[in-house]
Amino acid sequence: MQAYCVKCRAKREMKDAKAIKMKNGKPATQGTCPVCGTKMFRIGK
């Protein structure tokens, strides 16, 4: 799944992506940037 990396300022394919639930109950996906290692986050399935 692709997400926006704030540090690289580019859309990249997430590494180690896992589905999570936010505090309000909505689904999201969290992973890391394969280039710089920063946490990436995408709201939705």
PQR file of N, CA, C, O and H, with PARSE charges and radii, in Angstrom:
ATOM      1  N   MET A   1       0.836  -1.172   0.000 -0.4000 1.5000
ATOM      2  CA  MET A   1       0.000   0.000   0.000 -0.0000 2.0000
ATOM      3  C   MET A   1       0.889   1.246   0.000  0.5500 1.7000
ATOM      4  O   MET A   1       1.919   1.283   0.672 -0.5500 1.4000
ATOM      5  N   GLN A   2       0.484   2.250  -0.750 -0.4000 1.5000
ATOM      6  CA  GLN A   2       1.251   3.481  -0.825 -0.0000 2.0000
ATOM      7  C   GLN A   2       0.757   4.482   0.202  0.5500 1.7000
ATOM      8  O   GLN A   2      -0.430   4.527   0.528 -0.5500 1.4000
ATOM      9  H   GLN A   2      -0.353   2.220  -1.297  0.4000 1.0000
ATOM     10  N   ALA A   3       1.688   5.288   0.710 -0.4000 1.5000
ATOM     11  CA  ALA A   3       1.369   6.361   1.635 -0.0000 2.0000
ATOM     12  C   ALA A   3       2.372   7.487   1.419  0.5500 1.7000
ATOM     13  O   ALA A   3       3.403   7.299   0.773 -0.5500 1.4000
ATOM     14  H   ALA A   3       2.652   5.252   0.445  0.4000 1.0000
ATOM     15  N   TYR A   4       2.063   8.649   1.960 -0.4000 1.5000
ATOM     16  CA  TYR A   4       2.932   9.813   1.797 -0.0000 2.0000
ATOM     17  C   TYR A   4       3.957   9.859   2.930  0.5500 1.7000
ATOM     18  O   TYR A   4       3.595   9.794   4.105 -0.5500 1.4000
ATOM     19  H   TYR A   4       1.226   8.802   2.485  0.4000 1.0000
ATOM     20  N   CYS A   5       5.216   9.971   2.577 -0.4000 1.5000
ATOM     21  CA  CYS A   5       6.284  10.107   3.571 -0.0000 2.0000
ATOM     22  C   CYS A   5       6.551  11.591   3.768  0.5500 1.7000
ATOM     23  O   CYS A   5       6.896  12.293   2.818 -0.5500 1.4000
ATOM     24  H   CYS A   5       5.510  10.024   1.623  0.4000 1.0000
ATOM     25  N   VAL A   6       6.393  12.070   4.995 -0.4000 1.5000
ATOM     26  CA  VAL A   6       6.562  13.490   5.293 -0.0000 2.0000
ATOM     27  C   VAL A   6       8.029  13.894   5.187  0.5500 1.7000
ATOM     28  O   VAL A   6       8.332  15.008   4.760 -0.5500 1.4000
ATOM     29  H   VAL A   6       6.113  11.499   5.767  0.4000 1.0000
ATOM     30  N   LYS A   7       8.933  13.011   5.566 -0.4000 1.5000
ATOM     31  CA  LYS A   7      10.360  13.329   5.543 -0.0000 2.0000
ATOM     32  C   LYS A   7      10.903  13.377   4.107  0.5500 1.7000
ATOM     33  O   LYS A   7      11.630  14.303   3.748 -0.5500 1.4000
ATOM     34  H   LYS A   7       8.686  12.106   5.913  0.4000 1.0000
ATOM     35  N   CYS A   8      10.548  12.376   3.291 -0.4000 1.5000
ATOM     36  CA  CYS A   8      11.002  12.324   1.892 -0.0000 2.0000
ATOM     37  C   CYS A   8      10.183  13.235   0.982  0.5500 1.7000
ATOM     38  O   CYS A   8      10.634  13.600  -0.103 -0.5500 1.4000
ATOM     39  H   CYS A   8       9.958  11.624   3.584  0.4000 1.0000
ATOM     40  N   ARG A   9       8.995  13.599   1.417 -0.4000 1.5000
ATOM     41  CA  ARG A   9       8.044  14.393   0.623 -0.0000 2.0000
ATOM     42  C   ARG A   9       7.695  13.702  -0.685  0.5500 1.7000
ATOM     43  O   ARG A   9       7.706  14.316  -1.752 -0.5500 1.4000
ATOM     44  H   ARG A   9       8.628  13.303   2.299  0.4000 1.0000
ATOM     45  N   ALA A  10       7.382  12.399  -0.584 -0.4000 1.5000
ATOM     46  CA  ALA A  10       7.006  11.626  -1.766 -0.0000 2.0000
ATOM     47  C   ALA A  10       6.119  10.467  -1.355  0.5500 1.7000
ATOM     48  O   ALA A  10       6.141  10.020  -0.209 -0.5500 1.4000
ATOM     49  H   ALA A  10       7.373  11.900   0.283  0.4000 1.0000
ATOM     50  N   LYS A  11       5.331   9.986  -2.322 -0.4000 1.5000
ATOM     51  CA  LYS A  11       4.517   8.792  -2.078 -0.0000 2.0000
ATOM     52  C   LYS A  11       5.390   7.572  -2.280  0.5500 1.7000
ATOM     53  O   LYS A  11       6.080   7.452  -3.293 -0.5500 1.4000
ATOM     54  H   LYS A  11       5.313  10.349  -3.253  0.4000 1.0000
ATOM     55  N   ARG A  12       5.360   6.671  -1.320 -0.4000 1.5000
ATOM     56  CA  ARG A  12       6.167   5.464  -1.399 -0.0000 2.0000
ATOM     57  C   ARG A  12       5.360   4.260  -0.931  0.5500 1.7000
ATOM     58  O   ARG A  12       4.346   4.397  -0.247 -0.5500 1.4000
ATOM     59  H   ARG A  12       4.799   6.768  -0.498  0.4000 1.0000
ATOM     60  N   GLU A  13       5.831   3.090  -1.311 -0.4000 1.5000
ATOM     61  CA  GLU A  13       5.223   1.836  -0.878 -0.0000 2.0000
ATOM     62  C   GLU A  13       5.623   1.585   0.580  0.5500 1.7000
ATOM     63  O   GLU A  13       6.807   1.609   0.918 -0.5500 1.4000
ATOM     64  H   GLU A  13       6.655   2.979  -1.866  0.4000 1.0000
ATOM     65  N   MET A  14       4.631   1.345   1.438 -0.4000 1.5000
ATOM     66  CA  MET A  14       4.884   1.125   2.862 -0.0000 2.0000
ATOM     67  C   MET A  14       5.569  -0.211   3.118  0.5500 1.7000
ATOM     68  O   MET A  14       5.239  -1.218   2.490 -0.5500 1.4000
ATOM     69  H   MET A  14       3.670   1.325   1.164  0.4000 1.0000
ATOM     70  N   LYS A  15       6.519  -0.213   4.037 -0.4000 1.5000
ATOM     71  CA  LYS A  15       7.183  -1.451   4.452 -0.0000 2.0000
ATOM     72  C   LYS A  15       6.603  -1.851   5.808  0.5500 1.7000
ATOM     73  O   LYS A  15       6.341  -0.987   6.645 -0.5500 1.4000
ATOM     74  H   LYS A  15       6.787   0.604   4.547  0.4000 1.0000
ATOM     75  N   ASP A  16       6.402  -3.136   6.032 -0.4000 1.5000
ATOM     76  CA  ASP A  16       5.836  -3.662   7.288 -0.0000 2.0000
ATOM     77  C   ASP A  16       4.478  -3.033   7.602  0.5500 1.7000
ATOM     78  O   ASP A  16       4.214  -2.656   8.744 -0.5500 1.4000
ATOM     79  H   ASP A  16       6.615  -3.838   5.353  0.4000 1.0000
ATOM     80  N   ALA A  17       3.623  -2.922   6.590 -0.4000 1.5000
ATOM     81  CA  ALA A  17       2.295  -2.320   6.778 -0.0000 2.0000
ATOM     82  C   ALA A  17       1.407  -3.237   7.597  0.5500 1.7000
ATOM     83  O   ALA A  17       1.356  -4.445   7.365 -0.5500 1.4000
ATOM     84  H   ALA A  17       3.837  -3.228   5.662  0.4000 1.0000
ATOM     85  N   LYS A  18       0.696  -2.639   8.576 -0.4000 1.5000
ATOM     86  CA  LYS A  18      -0.250  -3.410   9.378 -0.0000 2.0000
ATOM     87  C   LYS A  18      -1.510  -2.593   9.608  0.5500 1.7000
ATOM     88  O   LYS A  18      -1.455  -1.372   9.761 -0.5500 1.4000
ATOM     89  H   LYS A  18       0.738  -1.657   8.764  0.4000 1.0000
ATOM     90  N   ALA A  19      -2.641  -3.276   9.629 -0.4000 1.5000
ATOM     91  CA  ALA A  19      -3.934  -2.620   9.832 -0.0000 2.0000
ATOM     92  C   ALA A  19      -4.122  -2.336  11.314  0.5500 1.7000
ATOM     93  O   ALA A  19      -3.901  -3.205  12.157 -0.5500 1.4000
ATOM     94  H   ALA A  19      -2.686  -4.267   9.505  0.4000 1.0000
ATOM     95  N   ILE A  20      -4.533  -1.104  11.621 -0.4000 1.5000
ATOM     96  CA  ILE A  20      -4.794  -0.710  13.007 -0.0000 2.0000
ATOM     97  C   ILE A  20      -6.134  -0.001  13.071  0.5500 1.7000
ATOM     98  O   ILE A  20      -6.739   0.294  12.040 -0.5500 1.4000
ATOM     99  H   ILE A  20      -4.712  -0.398  10.936  0.4000 1.0000
ATOM    100  N   LYS A  21      -6.602   0.275  14.296 -0.4000 1.5000
ATOM    101  CA  LYS A  21      -7.810   1.065  14.492 -0.0000 2.0000
ATOM    102  C   LYS A  21      -7.433   2.316  15.258  0.5500 1.7000
ATOM    103  O   LYS A  21      -6.699   2.254  16.244 -0.5500 1.4000
ATOM    104  H   LYS A  21      -6.111   0.035  15.133  0.4000 1.0000
ATOM    105  N   MET A  22      -7.943   3.465  14.798 -0.4000 1.5000
ATOM    106  CA  MET A  22      -7.673   4.723  15.482 -0.0000 2.0000
ATOM    107  C   MET A  22      -8.551   4.813  16.729  0.5500 1.7000
ATOM    108  O   MET A  22      -9.426   3.974  16.940 -0.5500 1.4000
ATOM    109  H   MET A  22      -8.540   3.516  13.997  0.4000 1.0000
ATOM    110  N   LYS A  23      -8.314   5.832  17.552 -0.4000 1.5000
ATOM    111  CA  LYS A  23      -9.070   6.001  18.793 -0.0000 2.0000
ATOM    112  C   LYS A  23     -10.566   6.138  18.549  0.5500 1.7000
ATOM    113  O   LYS A  23     -11.373   5.697  19.368 -0.5500 1.4000
ATOM    114  H   LYS A  23      -7.603   6.513  17.382  0.4000 1.0000
ATOM    115  N   ASN A  24     -10.943   6.749  17.422 -0.4000 1.5000
ATOM    116  CA  ASN A  24     -12.361   6.938  17.119 -0.0000 2.0000
ATOM    117  C   ASN A  24     -12.988   5.707  16.456  0.5500 1.7000
ATOM    118  O   ASN A  24     -14.166   5.734  16.101 -0.5500 1.4000
ATOM    119  H   ASN A  24     -10.288   7.107  16.757  0.4000 1.0000
ATOM    120  N   GLY A  25     -12.213   4.628  16.283 -0.4000 1.5000
ATOM    121  CA  GLY A  25     -12.745   3.381  15.749 -0.0000 2.0000
ATOM    122  C   GLY A  25     -12.592   3.199  14.249  0.5500 1.7000
ATOM    123  O   GLY A  25     -12.931   2.137  13.726 -0.5500 1.4000
ATOM    124  H   GLY A  25     -11.256   4.606  16.571  0.4000 1.0000
ATOM    125  N   LYS A  26     -12.095   4.198  13.550 -0.4000 1.5000
ATOM    126  CA  LYS A  26     -11.936   4.089  12.101 -0.0000 2.0000
ATOM    127  C   LYS A  26     -10.676   3.292  11.761  0.5500 1.7000
ATOM    128  O   LYS A  26      -9.696   3.332  12.505 -0.5500 1.4000
ATOM    129  H   LYS A  26     -11.820   5.060  13.975  0.4000 1.0000
ATOM    130  N   PRO A  27     -10.701   2.568  10.640 -0.5600 1.5000
ATOM    131  CA  PRO A  27      -9.525   1.781  10.244  0.2800 2.0000
ATOM    132  C   PRO A  27      -8.420   2.652   9.655  0.5500 1.7000
ATOM    133  O   PRO A  27      -8.682   3.703   9.070 -0.5500 1.4000
ATOM    134  N   ALA A  28      -7.189   2.197   9.819 -0.4000 1.5000
ATOM    135  CA  ALA A  28      -6.025   2.893   9.269 -0.0000 2.0000
ATOM    136  C   ALA A  28      -4.924   1.871   9.033  0.5500 1.7000
ATOM    137  O   ALA A  28      -5.015   0.729   9.484 -0.5500 1.4000
ATOM    138  H   ALA A  28      -6.976   1.344  10.295  0.4000 1.0000
ATOM    139  N   THR A  29      -3.886   2.288   8.324 -0.4000 1.5000
ATOM    140  CA  THR A  29      -2.735   1.438   8.059 -0.0000 2.0000
ATOM    141  C   THR A  29      -1.483   2.176   8.491  0.5500 1.7000
ATOM    142  O   THR A  29      -1.318   3.362   8.208 -0.5500 1.4000
ATOM    143  H   THR A  29      -3.812   3.216   7.957  0.4000 1.0000
ATOM    144  N   GLN A  30      -0.597   1.461   9.183 -0.4000 1.5000
ATOM    145  CA  GLN A  30       0.636   2.061   9.673 -0.0000 2.0000
ATOM    146  C   GLN A  30       1.816   1.218   9.220  0.5500 1.7000
ATOM    147  O   GLN A  30       1.750  -0.011   9.231 -0.5500 1.4000
ATOM    148  H   GLN A  30      -0.731   0.497   9.413  0.4000 1.0000
ATOM    149  N   GLY A  31       2.900   1.881   8.819 -0.4000 1.5000
ATOM    150  CA  GLY A  31       4.090   1.174   8.378 -0.0000 2.0000
ATOM    151  C   GLY A  31       5.295   2.092   8.436  0.5500 1.7000
ATOM    152  O   GLY A  31       5.259   3.134   9.090 -0.5500 1.4000
ATOM    153  H   GLY A  31       2.954   2.880   8.810  0.4000 1.0000
ATOM    154  N   THR A  32       6.361   1.705   7.752 -0.4000 1.5000
ATOM    155  CA  THR A  32       7.565   2.524   7.727 -0.0000 2.0000
ATOM    156  C   THR A  32       7.983   2.806   6.289  0.5500 1.7000
ATOM    157  O   THR A  32       7.651   2.057   5.370 -0.5500 1.4000
ATOM    158  H   THR A  32       6.389   0.859   7.220  0.4000 1.0000
ATOM    159  N   CYS A  33       8.715   3.897   6.115 -0.4000 1.5000
ATOM    160  CA  CYS A  33       9.237   4.264   4.800 -0.0000 2.0000
ATOM    161  C   CYS A  33      10.453   3.391   4.501  0.5500 1.7000
ATOM    162  O   CYS A  33      11.346   3.284   5.342 -0.5500 1.4000
ATOM    163  H   CYS A  33       8.985   4.505   6.861  0.4000 1.0000
ATOM    164  N   PRO A  34      10.509   2.767   3.328 -0.5600 1.5000
ATOM    165  CA  PRO A  34      11.645   1.902   3.007  0.2800 2.0000
ATOM    166  C   PRO A  34      12.954   2.666   2.785  0.5500 1.7000
ATOM    167  O   PRO A  34      14.028   2.070   2.864 -0.5500 1.4000
ATOM    168  N   VAL A  35      12.885   3.963   2.510 -0.4000 1.5000
ATOM    169  CA  VAL A  35      14.078   4.754   2.230 -0.0000 2.0000
ATOM    170  C   VAL A  35      14.677   5.359   3.503  0.5500 1.7000
ATOM    171  O   VAL A  35      15.861   5.176   3.783 -0.5500 1.4000
ATOM    172  H   VAL A  35      12.012   4.447   2.446  0.4000 1.0000
ATOM    173  N   CYS A  36      13.842   6.091   4.283 -0.4000 1.5000
ATOM    174  CA  CYS A  36      14.376   6.811   5.447 -0.0000 2.0000
ATOM    175  C   CYS A  36      14.000   6.187   6.789  0.5500 1.7000
ATOM    176  O   CYS A  36      14.588   6.543   7.811 -0.5500 1.4000
ATOM    177  H   CYS A  36      12.880   6.240   4.055  0.4000 1.0000
ATOM    178  N   GLY A  37      13.028   5.258   6.813 -0.4000 1.5000
ATOM    179  CA  GLY A  37      12.663   4.579   8.057 -0.0000 2.0000
ATOM    180  C   GLY A  37      11.658   5.316   8.923  0.5500 1.7000
ATOM    181  O   GLY A  37      11.381   4.883  10.042 -0.5500 1.4000
ATOM    182  H   GLY A  37      12.551   4.969   5.983  0.4000 1.0000
ATOM    183  N   THR A  38      11.098   6.433   8.427 -0.4000 1.5000
ATOM    184  CA  THR A  38      10.109   7.205   9.178 -0.0000 2.0000
ATOM    185  C   THR A  38       8.774   6.465   9.190  0.5500 1.7000
ATOM    186  O   THR A  38       8.447   5.750   8.244 -0.5500 1.4000
ATOM    187  H   THR A  38      11.323   6.784   7.519  0.4000 1.0000
ATOM    188  N   LYS A  39       8.002   6.641  10.270 -0.4000 1.5000
ATOM    189  CA  LYS A  39       6.672   6.027  10.341 -0.0000 2.0000
ATOM    190  C   LYS A  39       5.766   6.668   9.306  0.5500 1.7000
ATOM    191  O   LYS A  39       5.764   7.884   9.119 -0.5500 1.4000
ATOM    192  H   LYS A  39       8.267   7.222  11.039  0.4000 1.0000
ATOM    193  N   MET A  40       4.992   5.814   8.634 -0.4000 1.5000
ATOM    194  CA  MET A  40       4.018   6.290   7.649 -0.0000 2.0000
ATOM    195  C   MET A  40       2.633   5.886   8.123  0.5500 1.7000
ATOM    196  O   MET A  40       2.478   4.877   8.812 -0.5500 1.4000
ATOM    197  H   MET A  40       4.993   4.826   8.786  0.4000 1.0000
ATOM    198  N   PHE A  41       1.627   6.669   7.757 -0.4000 1.5000
ATOM    199  CA  PHE A  41       0.283   6.454   8.242 -0.0000 2.0000
ATOM    200  C   PHE A  41      -0.705   6.772   7.133  0.5500 1.7000
ATOM    201  O   PHE A  41      -0.574   7.778   6.436 -0.5500 1.4000
ATOM    202  H   PHE A  41       1.753   7.488   7.198  0.4000 1.0000
ATOM    203  N   ARG A  42      -1.703   5.896   6.977 -0.4000 1.5000
ATOM    204  CA  ARG A  42      -2.739   6.158   5.974 -0.0000 2.0000
ATOM    205  C   ARG A  42      -4.095   5.788   6.554  0.5500 1.7000
ATOM    206  O   ARG A  42      -4.291   4.679   7.050 -0.5500 1.4000
ATOM    207  H   ARG A  42      -1.809   5.079   7.543  0.4000 1.0000
ATOM    208  N   ILE A  43      -5.025   6.727   6.485 -0.4000 1.5000
ATOM    209  CA  ILE A  43      -6.377   6.508   7.002 -0.0000 2.0000
ATOM    210  C   ILE A  43      -7.170   5.739   5.955  0.5500 1.7000
ATOM    211  O   ILE A  43      -7.077   6.033   4.764 -0.5500 1.4000
ATOM    212  H   ILE A  43      -4.866   7.628   6.081  0.4000 1.0000
ATOM    213  N   GLY A  44      -7.947   4.756   6.395 -0.4000 1.5000
ATOM    214  CA  GLY A  44      -8.762   3.932   5.519 -0.0000 2.0000
ATOM    215  C   GLY A  44      -8.201   2.536   5.403  0.5500 1.7000
ATOM    216  O   GLY A  44      -7.101   2.258   5.881 -0.5500 1.4000
ATOM    217  H   GLY A  44      -8.021   4.517   7.363  0.4000 1.0000
ATOM    218  N   LYS A  45      -8.956   1.655   4.766 -0.4000 1.5000
ATOM    219  CA  LYS A  45      -8.545   0.264   4.647 -0.0000 2.0000
ATOM    220  C   LYS A  45      -7.419   0.094   3.642  0.5500 1.7000
ATOM    221  O   LYS A  45      -6.952  -1.023   3.421 -0.5500 1.4000
ATOM    222  H   LYS A  45      -9.849   1.881   4.377  0.4000 1.0000
TER
END
